[in-house]
Amino acid sequence: MCRSLRYCVSHCLYAAMTRLEEANREVNMHSSVRYLGYLARINLLVAICMGLYVRWEKTADALILVIFILGLFVLGIASILYYYFSMEAASLSLSNLWFGFLLGLLCFLNNSTFKNDVKEEATKYLLLSAIVLRILCALVERICGCIHHRPTLLTTVEFLELVGFAIASTTMLVEKSMSIILLVMALAMLIIDLRMKSFLAIPNLAIFGALASLLFFPSLKIPTNPFALACFFSCLISDPLLDVYFSGLSVTERWKPYLYRGRICRRLSVISVGVVELIFFVLAAFKLGDLDLWYFVIPGFSIFGIFWIICHVIFLITLWGFHTKLNDCHKVYYTHRAENNSLDRVMASKGMRHFCLISEQLVFFSLVATAVLGAVCWQVNNNLFILISLL
């Protein structure tokens, strides 16, 4: 009996110690991943500070110095809120907004006169290392299971950094600033597209990168820092791009933030889609003023324009019908919530899956019509047309 008791005690102790070792290993792994994220953030901060310092040193612009000092002051406030007042959400929100703003300034401040400066070269390498560290951190987090995927369209970090970048663009002329803000909106739509795992998400990413770098920024005719732009783009895209593979959420779970929106919000989203498509068609019609290629543009616009109108009118009607059926599903769901019926079951019983499968071909033809009409009426020097095409 004593031997059996000793065996039980030793077995329990061994199991407890094994579990403790696993827990410690897991804690150490999470801490290592967190420190890697801190390293990436600190590296980016050093790159931004050095880049702004070089621009102030070479241009003697007092505004850059004021912004630089104000940036350090804001980051200091964020640190105080985090460590002394335990206001983690406010601290991270403030720092992310300011990171986006400072990185935006670094993108659009002219550096053509000191491209070969040693400090400027160091800034470039720091920005490249920030990209590598950010992607590595995001990858390690997902491999080690440190990320719990939740249904969301845009995270708070992404939204605030995009807002900060858009605010930084207001230092330019109004026309160019509005173009940058529209580009930020297009980037937000791309992030949502990747997070929803749409079947054209990866091609959209490639097209966005190519059009933005090769056509959009040259058409603006403003000095840009490609390394800072690449850093901003990569840091925002890395998480949703990796989640295309690592996220295990189902289709309805991914679309949950949109499906559970209010009726008015969803109707407004349909109207906004219609407005964007109308603007695209009007801008495409401006190509008719190009008399050099009238023999190609006028017949092409007439044929493919009619095809585009037919496809998109049917698409908008179908999309409106989808939301009507979704509203009916919401009514049934809220009426019979006590019966533990999920919205997925209600949508399945209402034939929403079959409706979506039928509409998939319509969406494909609408995209083809947009691509063909955009190719026929392509306007290299019209950055607004390029942006609407990206949207």
C-alpha positions, 0 to 999 in steps of 0.5 A: 500500500505504501508503495502504491501511495508513493507511486501515486504521489510521485506520478502526480508530482511528475505530472505537475512539474511537467505541466509547470515546465510547459507553462514556463516554456509557453510564457518564455515563448510569448515573452520572446515574441513580445520582445521581438515586437518591441525590437521592431517598434524601437527600430522603426522609432530610431529610423523615424527619428534619424530621418527627421533629424537628417532633414532638419540638419540639411534644410534647417526647417524649424517646423521639422524640429518642432514636430520632432520634439513634439513627437518625442513628447507625445511618445513620452506621454504614451509611455507614462500612460502605459507604465504609470497609469496602466492606460494601455489602450490610450497609450497604444492608440496615441503612439500608433497615431503618432507613428503613422503621422511621423512615418507619413512625414518621412515619406513626403519630405524632400530628400533629393539633395542629400540622398547620399548622406551617411545618416540618410543611408543609415535611415534606409537600412533601419527602415529595411530592417524594420520591415524584416523585423515586423514581418518576422514578428508577425510570422513567429506570432502565428507559428507559435500560436500567440495570436487569437484571430477575431472577426474584424475588418480593421484593427485599431492599430491599422486604423490609427496608423492610416489616419496618422498617415492621412493627417501627414499628407495635409502638409501638401497642397489640397489636391495632392493631399486628397489624392493621398487620403483616397490612397489611404482609403484604398489601402484600408479596403485592400486590408479588409479584402485580405482579411476577408480572404476574397478570391481576388485578394492576392491579385488585388494586392499585387495590382495595388502595389504595382499601380501605386508605385509605378503610376500613382506616385509619379503622376502626383509629381511629388518627392517621395521616400520609397523606403519609408513608403515600403515600410508603412505599406509592409507593416500594415499588410503583413498581418492580414496577408499572413492571416490569409493562410493562418486564420482559421475563421469561417466565412461567416465569422470573417464577415461577422462585423459586417453582417451584424451591422445595422440596417442603415449602415449596410444600405449606405455601404451599397449606396457608396459602392454605387457612387464609386462605380458611377465616379469610375464611369464618369472618369472613364468617359473623360478619355473620349476627349483624347482625339489622338486615339479616337478610332480606338477609344470611342468604339471601345468605350461604346461597346464595353461601356454598355456591357459595364453598365448592364453588369453593374446595374444588375450587380447593384440590384442583386446586392440590394436584394442580398441586403433585403434578404439579410434584413429578413434573416435579422428579423427572424434571428432576433425574433427567435433568439430564445431558441438558440438559433444562430444567424448562420442557421437562419441564413442557411434556411433562407437560402442565402448560400444558394443566392451567393453562389448564383451571384458569384458569376455576376460579380466575376463578370462585373469585375471583368467589365471594370478591368476591360473598360479601365484598360480601354480608358486608361489615363496615366496622368489622372491620379484620381482615375487610378485611385478609383480603379484601386477602390 
